[in-house]
Amino acid sequence: MSLVIFGQPGDGIIQTAYVVEDIRRAIDTWVKDLKVGPWFLIDRFSGGDPQYRGGPSHAESALAMSFAGHMNIELIQPVNDAPSVYWDTINKRGYGFHHWGLATSHFDNDLEKYKKRGYQVAFFARVPSGGRVAYMEAESELPGMVELIELGAGFDAAFGRFYAATIGWDGKDPIRSFL
């Protein structure tokens, strides 16, 4: 089995993600109560060519990433009222757990496998690391969505930088630039 740069399986869960009401307050809580940090924050993100449920997406979110050991943690705060997979979850269950992130080197093949199993693509976009992501409805079987995260391109550079900063973190500069 291959591993991604931060030690998780290259074909398995690499991320857990949570929707939050206030991303800076959430970061503060994760730092103080769970000792997770530093966090890499992007204040406004929509993705490249974003699609929500088959049409164009106009949603924007603040995103922050860090690591708890080898697991990537993502915090997401919607920053506009446009329909999104994040608002779908908030309106259905409230804030909290949102999705599992699964690594894949075979994005198109894995996406088709999930579609054949009946999973519906709720969101699709290109991301700053050069790859693609697809969020799929999985709540009939799992406690949240499944996000396929394409490996390759700039994945190792971006996630490796985040992960390296968490090793032996001294608590200084808890919020840093995502890019």
N, C-alpha and C positions, 0 to 999 in steps of 0.2 A: 504494500500500500504506500502510495506517495503522500507526502505531507506538504502543506503550504508553508510559507516562510516562517510562520509563527507557531508551527507544530501541530495544527489540527489536520485531520485527514483531508486529502485533496479531492475527495468525493463524498464528503460528509458535512455535518453541521460545523460551521466556522463562526456563526454569529447568532446572538439573541438580541432582539430589538424591542424597544418600548416606546409607546407614544406618551408624551408628557405635555402638561399644560404650560409650563414655563421652563425652557431648556436650561437657562442659567441657574435657576433654583434647583432643578433636578441634578445638574452637574455638582452643585454644592453639596447636595445630600449624598450622592454617590462618593464624593471625595471624603466628606466628614464621617459618614456612617459605615461605608464599605471599604474605604481606603483605596478606591479605584481612581486612577489618573496617571498622567495628565490626559485631558480631553482635547481632541482636535475638532474644532468647530467651524462650520460654514453657516453663515447667517441666513442665506437665501439660496435654495437649491430647487431646481425643477427637473434636471436631467436633460439629455439631448434627445430630441424627437420624442418627448414623453407621450404615452398613450394611456388613457384611463378608460377601461372597459370598451376598448375598440375605437375610441375617438380621441381627438387631441386633448391633452391635459393642460390646464392652466394653473394647477396647484403649485404652490411654493411651500417649502418647509425649511426649518433650521435643522441641521444634522450635527451630531457630535459622536465621535468614536473614541473608545479607549479599549483596554484589555483587562480582564480579570484572569490572571494566569495566561493560558493559551487561547481563551475564548474572547472573541471580539464582541464588545458590547456597543450597541448603537442606540442613541436617544434621538427621538424625532418629535418636533413641534410644528404643526401646521401654522403657517404665518399669513395665510389668506383664507378666504371662505370658499374657494373653488372646490368642487367635489374631488375627493381623493380616497385612496385606500385607507388613509389615516383617519379621515373624518368618518368613513364607514365604520371603523372599529370603535372610535370614540362614541359615535351615536348609538351603536349597538350595545357596547359593554362598558364604556367609560375609558379612562386612561389606564395604561398598564401594558402588559405583554401584547406585542403586535405580531411578530413573525420569527421564524427560524430561517437563518441564511445558510443555504447549501452551496458548497463550492462545486464547480463543474468545469472541466476542460472540454466538454462536449455539449455546449450550450444548446445548440439546435436539436440534437438527438434527445437530450434529457427533457427539453421542453415538450417535444412530441410525445415522449413516454408519459409524462404527466397529463397531457391533454387526452391521450388515449385512455387513461384511468378515470377521466371525467373531471379533472381539475380545470377550472376556468381561469384564463389569464385576466387578472384585474388591473394590472399596471405593467408597463414595459418602458424602459428608457436606456439610453446610453449614459455611462457614468464617467467621472473625471479620470479614472484609472485606465480608460480606453476600452473597457469591456461593456457588457450589457447585463441588465438585471430584468427579471420577470417575477412579479408577485402573483401567486396563484391561490385561489380559494381552496382551503384545505380543512375548514372548520368542521366539516361533517366527520372527519377522521382525527384531526389534531386540534390542539388548543390555540389556534392562530393560523396565519397564512404561512406559506412556504415561499421563500425568495430564492430563485436560482441566481447565483453570482458567478459570472464568467471569469475564469482565471486567464492569465496571459496578459499581454500588453503591459500596462504599468501597475498591475496588481501587486507584485512583490515589492516594488519600490514604495508605493503608498502605504500598504499595510505593514510592511517591514519597518518603515519609519515610525509609524504609530506604536507598534509592538516594542521596538527597541527603546523608545522613550519611557515605557512603563517599567522596564527592568531596573530595579533599584531606585525608582523614582523617590526623590527627597521631599515631595510635597510642594515644591516651588513651581510657579507658573502653571496653575491647574488648567487654564484654558489657553490653547495655542491655535494657530492658524491651520486649517484643514489643508490648504493648498501650499 
